[in-house]
Amino acid sequence: MINTSKLTRFRTTAAQEIAALDPVPRIAPFTSTHWVASSLLQKAIRRGDLYAARQAGRFLLEAKREHLLRRLNVIAAEDIGMADIETVGITAACLASAKIRRDLGGDVLVTDYLIRRMVDARKSRAADDLLMSLERLPDLGEDRTRFTAMSDDRLRQIVLGCPSLDRKALALWYLVGTARCQSDHLPTRKGNPNLAFDTLAELGVAPTMVQIARANFTKTSAMLPPFVALLSLENGVVATGVQDDPTPVETRINGVPSYAFDMYTRPGRAALGRLLLRNAGMASWAGAFLPRTNRVQVAGELLFRVEGQCLRRHAVGSLSASLRDRWHWDCSGLPRDALEFGLAALKDAMPELNAIRAEVVREGVA
């Protein structure tokens, strides 16, 4: 049960900030699909590209309203997290109900306000880096199997008493339940979300933080909000300063930033397939290190490392840096030399990939 009184302060802040918003330029209509718009929304927020993020958000509000509302909560936990917990709380509070959004001025105004706030926010992907590491880290292979058969109480004890952040987080995931928070890499376990959040409170997570995580989880059924809450107890998650991640070359394709065409969009996936055949470096890498099947998927995961995860105003602390570095190098499923070869080849091939993306879009692949 969510104690909404703890979110009242965030709704009050939102109402005050919405009332004080400066007018912004009108945005042109978005001309691609909702898959591309969803990709663009998240990546534009990561990169601080306000116009593109607003454009994608307005399109999704009209075409896939419920998807947009869920996606904004996901982005808040995945890409902002502990770097700006005020923004995460405001997002959860504003999206808690249709009545709240009506009282704040309606869906158009509220979603545009949230997008603008997220674009400006300090950012941290620590929760997602932790999540992806738990799925694939070789050292956790035995625990991923063993924890499935444990009782709720045993998992609770691990969350409360294990010194390892990884095992504590993995136990929390199984306690919440992989049946609800699914992963292709974890066995299915029913779980008990209420007990999991009560355990976070028992562990010492601040009451307001627990309620932010509960509210976000209620709308997303994702593990990211519980992990943000868990990370709130750790040192070194965020730094006081910010930095911008290096980003590869980009272009516009029918007015859409090229980085929106990732492997989860049809044009992006088609472009990666052609790049693997045409580019000498990528073809050499694939021939030397990859089986003949599933090459586009592996290339797409490398593309996320090179292009997709880039953050503007990245408040990376020492723990966050180690989580990202570990996921980057230890969780690809490739030997270190294969990963280094592939990353170097892909970075060199980015101008060609963008040209192929434009070619695919011109052909009408949507």
C-alpha positions as CSV (number, residue, x, y, z in Angstrom):
1,M,0.0,0.0,0.0
2,I,1.4,3.4,-1.0
3,N,1.4,6.2,1.5
4,T,0.7,9.0,-0.9
5,S,1.1,11.6,1.8
6,K,4.9,11.2,1.4
7,L,4.5,12.2,-2.3
8,T,2.5,15.3,-1.5
9,R,5.6,17.5,-1.3
10,F,6.6,16.5,-4.8
11,R,3.2,17.3,-6.2
12,T,3.4,20.7,-4.6
13,T,6.8,21.3,-6.1
14,A,5.4,20.2,-9.5
15,A,2.4,22.6,-9.3
16,Q,4.7,25.5,-8.4
17,E,7.2,24.8,-11.2
18,I,4.5,24.2,-13.8
19,A,2.9,27.6,-12.9
20,A,6.3,29.3,-13.4
21,L,7.2,27.5,-16.7
22,D,8.5,29.8,-19.4
23,P,7.0,29.4,-22.9
24,V,9.0,27.1,-25.2
25,P,9.0,27.0,-29.0
26,R,6.4,25.0,-30.7
27,I,7.6,21.6,-31.9
28,A,7.2,20.2,-35.4
29,P,5.2,16.9,-35.8
30,F,7.1,13.7,-35.5
31,T,7.2,11.7,-38.7
32,S,8.3,8.2,-37.7
33,T,6.9,5.2,-35.7
34,H,6.1,4.8,-32.1
35,W,9.1,2.4,-31.8
36,V,11.5,5.1,-33.0
37,A,9.7,7.7,-30.9
38,S,10.1,5.6,-27.7
39,S,13.8,5.1,-28.5
40,L,14.3,8.8,-29.2
41,L,12.5,9.9,-26.1
42,Q,14.8,8.1,-23.8
43,K,18.0,8.8,-25.6
44,A,17.2,12.4,-26.1
45,I,16.6,12.8,-22.4
46,R,19.9,11.1,-21.7
47,R,21.7,13.4,-24.1
48,G,19.9,16.6,-23.0
49,D,18.3,17.1,-26.4
50,L,15.2,19.0,-25.3
51,Y,13.6,19.6,-28.7
52,A,13.9,15.9,-29.8
53,A,12.6,14.6,-26.4
54,R,9.6,17.0,-26.4
55,Q,8.8,16.0,-30.0
56,A,8.9,12.3,-29.2
57,G,6.9,12.8,-26.0
58,R,4.1,14.7,-27.8
59,F,3.9,12.0,-30.5
60,L,3.7,9.2,-27.9
61,L,1.1,11.1,-25.9
62,E,-1.2,11.1,-28.9
63,A,-0.3,7.6,-30.3
64,K,0.6,5.5,-27.2
65,R,-0.5,7.5,-24.1
66,E,-0.2,4.7,-21.5
67,H,3.2,3.7,-22.9
68,L,4.5,7.3,-22.5
69,L,3.3,7.5,-18.9
70,R,5.0,4.2,-18.0
71,R,8.1,5.1,-20.0
72,L,8.6,8.3,-18.2
73,N,8.7,6.5,-14.8
74,V,11.1,3.9,-16.2
75,I,13.4,6.6,-17.5
76,A,13.4,8.4,-14.2
77,A,14.6,5.3,-12.4
78,E,16.9,4.0,-15.2
79,D,18.7,7.2,-16.3
80,I,18.3,9.7,-13.4
81,G,18.1,7.7,-10.2
82,M,20.1,8.9,-7.2
83,A,21.6,11.7,-9.2
84,D,18.4,13.7,-8.9
85,I,16.0,11.8,-6.6
86,E,13.8,15.0,-6.5
87,T,13.0,14.5,-10.2
88,V,12.3,10.8,-9.7
89,G,9.9,11.6,-6.9
90,I,8.2,14.4,-8.9
91,T,7.7,12.0,-11.8
92,A,6.2,9.3,-9.6
93,A,3.9,11.8,-7.9
94,C,2.7,13.4,-11.1
95,L,2.0,10.1,-12.8
96,A,0.3,8.5,-9.9
97,S,-3.2,9.1,-11.3
98,A,-5.2,10.8,-14.0
99,K,-6.9,13.1,-11.5
100,I,-3.5,14.4,-10.3
101,R,-2.5,15.2,-13.8
102,R,-5.8,16.9,-14.5
103,D,-5.3,19.0,-11.3
104,L,-1.8,20.0,-12.5
105,G,-3.1,21.1,-15.9
106,G,-3.6,18.0,-18.0
107,D,-1.5,15.3,-19.7
108,V,0.0,17.6,-22.3
109,L,1.3,20.1,-19.8
110,V,2.4,17.6,-17.2
111,T,4.3,15.2,-19.5
112,D,6.0,18.2,-21.3
113,Y,7.0,19.5,-17.9
114,L,8.4,16.2,-16.8
115,I,10.4,15.8,-20.0
116,R,11.9,19.3,-19.6
117,R,12.8,18.5,-16.0
118,M,14.4,15.2,-16.9
119,V,16.4,16.7,-19.7
120,D,17.9,19.2,-17.2
121,A,18.4,16.7,-14.4
122,R,21.7,15.3,-13.3
123,K,21.9,11.7,-14.4
124,S,23.0,8.2,-13.1
125,R,22.5,4.8,-14.7
126,A,23.9,3.0,-11.7
127,A,20.6,1.0,-11.1
128,D,20.5,-0.3,-14.6
129,D,24.2,-1.1,-14.7
130,L,23.7,-3.1,-11.5
131,L,20.6,-4.8,-13.0
132,M,22.4,-5.8,-16.2
133,S,25.4,-7.1,-14.3
134,L,23.2,-9.3,-12.1
135,E,21.8,-10.9,-15.2
136,R,25.1,-11.8,-16.8
137,L,28.0,-11.6,-14.4
138,P,29.8,-15.0,-14.5
139,D,30.6,-14.9,-10.8
140,L,26.9,-14.9,-9.9
141,G,26.0,-17.9,-12.1
142,E,25.6,-20.3,-9.1
143,D,23.6,-17.7,-7.1
144,R,21.2,-17.1,-10.0
145,T,20.2,-20.7,-9.8
146,R,20.5,-21.3,-6.0
147,F,18.4,-18.2,-5.0
148,T,15.4,-19.4,-7.0
149,A,14.7,-22.2,-4.6
150,M,15.1,-20.1,-1.4
151,S,12.1,-19.1,0.8
152,D,11.0,-15.5,1.1
153,D,12.4,-15.3,4.6
154,R,15.9,-16.6,3.5
155,L,16.0,-14.0,0.7
156,R,15.0,-11.3,3.2
157,Q,17.8,-12.4,5.5
158,I,20.3,-12.1,2.6
159,V,19.1,-8.6,1.8
160,L,19.4,-7.5,5.4
161,G,22.7,-9.2,6.2
162,C,24.8,-10.0,3.2
163,P,27.8,-7.6,2.8
164,S,27.9,-8.1,-1.0
165,L,25.9,-5.5,-2.9
166,D,25.5,-8.0,-5.8
167,R,24.1,-10.8,-3.8
168,K,21.9,-8.4,-1.8
169,A,20.5,-7.0,-5.0
170,L,20.0,-10.4,-6.6
171,A,18.2,-11.7,-3.5
172,L,16.0,-8.5,-3.6
173,W,15.1,-9.3,-7.2
174,Y,14.0,-12.8,-6.4
175,L,12.1,-11.5,-3.4
176,V,10.2,-9.0,-5.5
177,G,9.7,-11.8,-8.0
178,T,11.1,-12.6,-11.5
179,A,7.5,-13.6,-12.5
180,R,6.6,-9.9,-12.3
181,C,10.1,-8.3,-13.0
182,Q,11.0,-10.7,-15.8
183,S,14.5,-11.4,-17.2
184,D,15.6,-13.6,-20.0
185,H,18.6,-14.6,-17.8
186,L,16.8,-15.5,-14.5
187,P,14.5,-18.4,-13.6
188,T,10.9,-17.6,-12.8
189,R,10.0,-17.1,-9.1
190,K,6.7,-15.6,-7.9
191,G,8.0,-13.3,-5.2
192,N,6.4,-11.0,-2.7
193,P,6.8,-7.3,-3.6
194,N,5.2,-6.0,-0.4
195,L,7.7,-7.9,1.7
196,A,10.5,-6.7,-0.5
197,F,9.7,-3.1,0.1
198,D,9.1,-3.7,3.8
199,T,12.6,-5.3,3.8
200,L,14.1,-2.2,2.2
201,A,12.6,-0.1,4.9
202,E,13.9,-2.5,7.6
203,L,17.3,-2.3,6.0
204,G,17.3,1.5,6.6
205,V,16.1,3.0,3.3
206,A,14.5,6.4,4.1
207,P,10.7,6.3,4.2
208,T,10.3,8.8,1.4
209,M,12.7,6.9,-0.8
210,V,10.8,3.7,-0.1
211,Q,7.5,5.4,-1.2
212,I,9.1,6.8,-4.3
213,A,10.3,3.4,-5.3
214,R,6.9,1.8,-4.4
215,A,5.0,4.4,-6.5
216,N,7.3,4.0,-9.5
217,F,7.2,0.2,-9.2
218,T,3.4,0.2,-9.1
219,K,3.3,1.9,-12.5
220,T,6.3,0.0,-14.1
221,S,6.6,-3.5,-12.6
222,A,10.3,-3.0,-13.1
223,M,13.3,-3.8,-10.8
224,L,14.9,-0.4,-11.4
225,P,13.0,1.5,-8.6
226,P,13.9,-1.1,-5.9
227,F,17.5,-1.0,-7.0
228,V,17.5,2.8,-6.8
229,A,16.2,2.5,-3.2
230,L,18.9,-0.1,-2.4
231,L,21.6,2.1,-3.9
232,S,20.5,5.0,-1.7
233,L,22.4,3.3,1.1
234,E,25.6,3.0,-0.8
235,N,28.5,5.5,-0.9
236,G,29.9,6.7,-4.2
237,V,26.8,6.3,-6.3
238,V,26.9,9.9,-7.5
239,A,29.4,12.7,-7.5
240,T,28.9,16.4,-6.7
241,G,30.1,17.4,-10.2
242,V,28.9,16.3,-13.6
243,Q,30.5,15.4,-16.9
244,D,29.2,14.7,-20.4
245,D,29.9,11.3,-21.8
246,P,31.7,11.2,-25.2
247,T,29.2,10.6,-28.0
248,P,29.9,9.4,-31.5
249,V,29.0,11.4,-34.6
250,E,25.3,11.8,-35.3
251,T,23.2,13.2,-38.1
252,R,19.5,13.8,-38.8
253,I,17.4,11.4,-40.8
254,N,14.1,12.9,-41.9
255,G,14.5,15.2,-39.0
256,V,15.1,12.4,-36.5
257,P,18.5,12.1,-34.7
258,S,20.3,9.1,-36.0
259,Y,20.9,7.7,-32.5
260,A,17.2,6.9,-32.3
261,F,17.5,4.1,-34.7
262,D,18.8,1.4,-32.4
263,M,18.4,-2.4,-32.6
264,Y,15.0,-2.3,-31.1
265,T,13.6,-0.4,-34.1
266,R,13.1,-2.0,-37.5
267,P,15.2,0.5,-39.4
268,G,18.0,0.3,-36.8
269,R,18.1,-3.5,-36.8
270,A,18.1,-3.6,-40.6
271,A,21.0,-1.0,-40.7
272,L,23.1,-3.1,-38.3
273,G,22.6,-6.2,-40.5
274,R,23.8,-4.3,-43.6
275,L,26.7,-2.8,-41.7
276,L,28.0,-6.3,-40.7
277,L,28.0,-7.2,-44.4
278,R,29.4,-4.1,-45.9
279,N,31.9,-2.6,-43.4
280,A,35.3,-4.4,-43.6
281,G,36.1,-3.9,-39.9
282,M,32.7,-5.1,-38.7
283,A,32.7,-8.0,-41.1
284,S,36.2,-9.0,-40.0
285,W,35.1,-8.9,-36.3
286,A,32.0,-10.9,-36.9
287,G,33.8,-13.5,-38.9
288,A,36.6,-13.9,-36.4
289,F,34.6,-13.9,-33.1
290,L,30.9,-14.5,-33.7
291,P,28.8,-17.5,-34.7
292,R,26.8,-17.1,-37.9
293,T,23.5,-16.6,-35.9
294,N,22.5,-13.7,-33.7
295,R,25.2,-11.3,-35.0
296,V,22.8,-8.3,-35.2
297,Q,21.9,-8.8,-31.5
298,V,25.5,-8.8,-30.4
299,A,26.3,-5.8,-32.6
300,G,23.3,-4.0,-31.1
301,E,24.6,-4.5,-27.6
302,L,27.9,-3.0,-28.6
303,L,26.1,-0.1,-30.2
304,F,24.4,0.5,-26.8
305,R,27.8,0.7,-25.2
306,V,29.1,3.1,-27.9
307,E,26.1,5.3,-28.5
308,G,22.9,4.4,-26.7
309,Q,23.9,4.8,-23.0
310,C,25.6,8.2,-23.4
311,L,24.6,10.7,-20.7
312,R,24.8,14.5,-20.5
313,R,25.3,15.8,-16.9
314,H,26.5,12.4,-15.8
315,A,27.0,12.6,-12.0
316,V,29.2,9.5,-11.9
317,G,30.6,8.5,-8.5
318,S,33.2,5.9,-7.8
319,L,30.7,3.0,-7.3
320,S,28.7,4.0,-10.4
321,A,31.9,4.0,-12.4
322,S,32.9,0.5,-11.2
323,L,29.4,-0.8,-12.0
324,R,29.4,0.6,-15.5
325,D,33.0,-0.6,-16.1
326,R,32.2,-4.1,-14.9
327,W,29.1,-4.4,-17.0
328,H,30.9,-2.9,-20.0
329,W,33.8,-5.4,-19.9
330,D,32.6,-8.5,-18.0
331,C,29.0,-9.0,-19.1
332,S,29.1,-9.0,-22.9
333,G,29.6,-12.7,-23.2
334,L,32.7,-12.1,-25.4
335,P,36.4,-12.5,-24.7
336,R,38.1,-9.2,-23.9
337,D,40.0,-9.2,-27.2
338,A,36.8,-9.8,-29.2
339,L,35.0,-7.0,-27.3
340,E,37.9,-4.5,-27.8
341,F,38.1,-5.4,-31.5
342,G,34.3,-5.0,-32.0
343,L,34.1,-1.7,-30.1
344,A,37.0,-0.2,-32.1
345,A,35.5,-1.4,-35.4
346,L,32.0,0.0,-34.6
347,K,33.4,3.4,-33.5
348,D,35.2,3.7,-36.8
349,A,32.1,2.6,-38.7
350,M,29.6,5.1,-37.1
351,P,29.6,7.5,-40.1
352,E,28.8,4.5,-42.4
353,L,26.2,3.2,-40.0
354,N,24.4,6.6,-40.1
355,A,24.5,6.6,-43.9
356,I,23.0,3.1,-44.0
357,R,20.3,4.1,-41.5
358,A,19.3,7.0,-43.8
359,E,19.3,4.5,-46.7
360,V,17.0,2.1,-44.9
361,V,14.6,4.9,-43.9
362,R,14.5,6.1,-47.5
363,E,13.5,2.6,-48.6
364,G,10.5,2.8,-46.3
365,V,11.5,0.3,-43.6
366,A,9.5,1.3,-40.6
